[in-house]
Amino acid sequence: MKRWFLIFVSISIGFAQAGKYEIQRNFPSRYVEKRTIVIYLPSSYENDTNRYPVLYMHDGQNLFETSKTGLKGMGSPIKWNVDTALEQLLTSKAIKPCIIVGIFNTAKRIEEYSPPTNTNTLGLLDNYAHFIIEELKPWIDTHYRTDPSPQATGIMGSSMGGLASFYIQMHYPHIFGFAGVISPSFWWGNEQVLRHIDQSTNLSQIQTMYIDAGWRESDEMILPARHVYNKLHPFLGKRLWYYEDRNGTHSESSWQSRVWMPLLLFLGREKPSLPVSILTVMEPPIVGIGDTSTITIEATYQNGIKQTFFPSLKAERDVLINGASFTPQKATPITLTLQSEVGSLTTNILVLPKSRDDITIRFIAQKPCQLLIYRMVENSTTSETNIIIDLKLQNETNITRKRGTRFHFRLVDPQGQLITNQQGKPYDLSVTFTRDRDYEIGF
């Protein structure tokens, strides 16, 4: 039988009014490549005999400032500063102290954070999970005063690390009572995560799962996150905490700004009860005939943590409703009734007489002419065209196209000849339909 031995150098670095960082280099494994592990110990750890909750975090080189760990030149230049967030919450006595275990990634980050997929990417997440559960966690529990129970054990990461955290908790809820799923890559494998949720037999064992995403990431991130929420919520109920950051981007700086929320949810001395404020958010914020917008409710609790809900909607008339989304059929003001877990409220919405994506540009020419549109970009498709817009009788005309459409055009005089500039070259112009406006043509 093979025996495995851990051989590494331990380095301890202490800082005033802060925790201590212990570095384990070349941490070996029979499942994945060896890597660096950084362990954050809160300042109280050396002054008591208590056992501490543990939060395991992926992409460990992006968690703490290198000036604190001594690991120069590693990871993103912008860090999560998860230790700073933790210490601020400790100062306010909002949470219990915690050990944080930062697991460095390797050149196989994508593979290790990826579940098996139908793509060419080799999914090594099972191996990575076995490394954490069978090798790293037992070592941490042996060498530190930890509370090894699932109630006191969490796992957290962002992007592909968020996807990994989700899968690890879903498969091992008896080990990880909490998962922080930050800006998760639920799009991975054509949203195969939805099928895996359907196949899971462990959902009833999940204690607390936090999922968030940012509106400024992309639809590729937000929409799959909503799909997962809608799939999970009927099973998890209040055990699922979901939040959409309206200013959130896919970046360390954005995750730094909100990492305190999953920390508070995992380690908080009190669980959030009733919200102190409720905000109704409509996205997109402008709606016209035939447009679809989604209503969300953002609840803020006394401790500052926020939560997003998708209410059920009701309207008197002239509105099609699908879950938290609605589509007006007439250009009349409408009143929507919103029902959610945080109560019932109404909101009034003004409907535009045209679709918000129908953009009208008024072309104004100083002299009679024609616009020869020789190329058009529409719905991300470029096509060669030969469209004439006549400004000979009237020097202006209104053209309506979908938002983002672009015309490339030249000017033609009333006799059908290309109008040229002082260098004798044809005017080569372009315009993009981004907003209603005037476009003046001078020559």
ABEGO torsion letter per residue (X at the ends): XBBBBBBBBBBBBBBBGBBBBBBBBGBBBAABBBBBBBBBBBAAAAABABBBBBBBBBGAAAABBAAAAGBBGBEBABBAGAAAAAAAAAAAGABBBBBBBBBBBBAAAAAAABBBBABABBBAAAAAAAAAAAAAAAAAAAABBBBABAAABBBBBBEAAAAAAAAAAAABAAABABBBBBGBBAABGGGAAAAAAAABAAAAABABBBBBBBAAAEAAAAAAAAAAAAAAAAAAEAABBBBBBAABBBBAAAAAAAAAAAAAAAABABBBBBBABBBBBBOBABBBBGBBBBBBBBBBBAAGBBBBBBBBBBBABGBBBBEABBBBABBBBBBBBBBBAAEBBBBBBBBBABBAABBBBBBBBABBBBBBBABBBBGGBBBBBBBBBBAAABABBBBBBBBGBBBBBBBBBAAGBBBBBAAGBBBBBBBBBABBBBBBBBX
